[in-house]
Amino acid sequence: MQSRFIFLSLILALLLSAETAPRGAKAVNSASAFVQNAIFSNRIVIFSKSYCPYCKRAKRIFSDLHQHPYVVELDLRDDGTEIQYVLLDLVGRHTVPQVFVNGKHIGGSDDLKDSVQSGELQKLLGST
């Protein structure tokens, strides 16, 4: 519930600031809206880079669990750098992968592995 409130507050702030924002800020707002939409519109999201071994490990973990995450390959997007800055603001990290399940931030590759070993990931995946 709290994450939905944050999401709606962010969208409202983006809408209110869109007309008065400097041109460069609109790109960041667009990246922010994309990130929020990706997180809350998909059961599993991985912000990744196609060449990153830790990202590949995160994708493999979900594959082993027969899950199909929505993967955002930042290095293949024109706005990938802006998305990484949004993630830094959102979760305090700019590294990849950054994994979200049911709107909840799991963390990076090691965090994901730990959540599998503890059973937390399976609980999150079963709660939809």
Beta strands, then each sheet from edge to edge (+ up, - down):
strand 1: 44-48
strand 2: 70-73
strand 3: 98-101
strand 4: 104-107
sheet 1: 2+ 1+ 3- 4+
end
